[in-house]
Amino acid sequence: MDLSSIPPSPMKGIVNIVVEIPAGSRNKYEYCSEAGIMALDRVLHSSVRYPFDYGFIPNTLADDGAPLDAMVIMDEPTFAGCLIKARPIGVLDMHDCGAYDGKLLCVPMANPRQANIVSINQIAPNQLEDVAEFFRTSKGLDGRTVQIDGWRDFDVVENLLKSCMPLKKKNFKVLKKSNISKLN
């Protein structure tokens, strides 16, 4: 599965997301670009499960050295490797071990029932807190310090995307080489 030709954002206000982990899963998969496959990274320690389909925006590089993370609100889980065109509606600002590790929250373009969702403010606060608590708990069990800084609306997404795209061209070789160790 070669993702090099998939644009991060095929048009303004839309992103491509490659799902790594389906909603409800305790298995954490990661994309290995050298082999072009999804690989099992680990199984979460506790009964916590991914609240939404979770993946990344291809051909981006975030501050943490990995592609920009994204979650998609789906009625049913998809599968590892599924490509979803989605509309970002907000971002969870968080720091993982001191480094910024924001997560986009998106809705799929292919679901007409979510066509009217354009803002994080349209999502129930308890559902947003469930997502934040998932990251606090799952990362805390791994012994990592996570700081949740809250949710921001869709208006910040475009600048976040832009900040992750120029780095990709400069550091892509480094990113690809770092994934080789996952296969050994």
N, C-alpha and C positions, 0 to 999 in steps of 0.2 A: 504494500500500500504506500505509494509515493505521494506525499502531500505537497511537494514543492511547487506544483502549479495551481494550488487552491488559494485564491486570494483571501486575505483576512476579512476584507469587507467588500463584497461584490458591488455594493452601492451604498450611498449614504444612509445611515440609520439601520443597516442590516449587517450582520456578521455571519461567517461560517464557523460552525463549532464541530469539532471532532469529539464524539463521546468516548471517554475512557471508561467511565464507571456508570452503569445504569442505576437509576433510583432504586432504593431498597437493598442494595448490595453491601456486603461487608468486605468483599474482595476489592482491593485497590490495584487497578491495572494502570500501566503506563505505556505510552507509545515509544517504541525503540526505532528511531529513524534509520539507523544503519541497516537493520534487518527488515524494516517496513512492516512490523507486526506489533500487536499488543501483547504485553507480557505481564504476568502476575507479579506485582511488586511486593505485596504483603496482604495479610488478612487482618482487619481491624481487631484490636484486643478485646473489645467488649461487645455488648449487644447494640451499640450505635450503628446506624446504617445511613448511607448517603440519602439525603432528603429529596434530591432532584437528580436528574441525569447530570453528570459532571464531566467536563472535558476541558478543551483548550481551543484557542483561536489559532489556526495554523499560520505559520510564517510571521509570527510575532515573537518578541523576546521581552519579557517583563523584567523588573528590577531584581527579581530573585534568580535570574539566569535561566528561567524556563519560559515556555510560551504562556501567554496571558490566560489565566483560568476563567472558566465560564460554567454557569449552571443553567439548565433549561427546565422550565416548569412544563411537565408533560402529564397528560392524563394516564398514560401507560409508560413503563420504562422501555427504552429502546435497547441497544446492544453496543458493546465495545466496538468502535470503528465506524459507527453510524455518523454520517455527515448531516447536520441540521442547519438550514438557513433560519436565522432567528433575529428578533428585534430586541436589543438591549433595553431594559427598563430601569436599570440602576446598578449600583456596585456596592458590595460589602467591603468597606475599608477595614483592613486588618494588618497586623504586623506579626510575622512568624519568626521567632528568635531575633527580634529587633529589625528585621527587613520587611519592607512593604510587600504585601502579598494580597492585593485586591482581587476580588472575585466578581465577575459580571453576573447579573441575574437577567435572564432572557426569556422570551416566549417564542415558540416556533411559528414561523410564517405559515406553515402547512395546516395549522389548526384554526379553522374559522371561528371557533368558540372563544378564542383568545385575541381575535383581531382588534377588539376595542381596548385591550390592555396596552397602555403606552407609558405608564409611570409606576414607580415603586409604591406610590401612595395608594394604588389600587389593590395591593396585596395586603391581606390581613396581618396586623402587627404580630399576632402570635405565631403566624407562619414564618415571618421574618426572624423572630426570636428563636424559633426551632432551628433555623439554619445556623444562626450565630452560635447557639448552644452546641450544635453538632461539631463545629470546628473547635470550640473551647474544649469539649470533652475528648474528641478523637486525638487532637494534637497533644493535649495534656497527658493522656495515657501513654503517648510516645515519649514523654519526658520533655516536651518542647513547651516553651513559653509563648503563648499567643495573646495578643491584645486586640480586642474587637473595638474599633473606633466608630462603628455605626454604619448606617446605610446612607447613600447619596443617590439622588434621582438621576434620570437618564441624561440630563444636560451636561454631566461631567464625563460621560462615556467617550465622546468623540476625542477629547483631549487625551484621555487615558490610552485609547487605541493609537493615536498618533505618536505618543511617547514610546510605544512598544514596537512600532514598525521600523524606524531607522536603525535601531540596534540589531535587528534581525540580520540585515545584510552584512554588518560588520562582524558579528559573532556567530554566524550560523555554523561554521566548521567546528568551533569549540563545542557548541550544543550537540552536534552530531557525534563527536568523539566521546562526549561524556556518557552517551547512552550505550556504548559498546560494553561497558562493565556490567550492565544488567543481563547480558547474555552469557557471561562467563560464570 
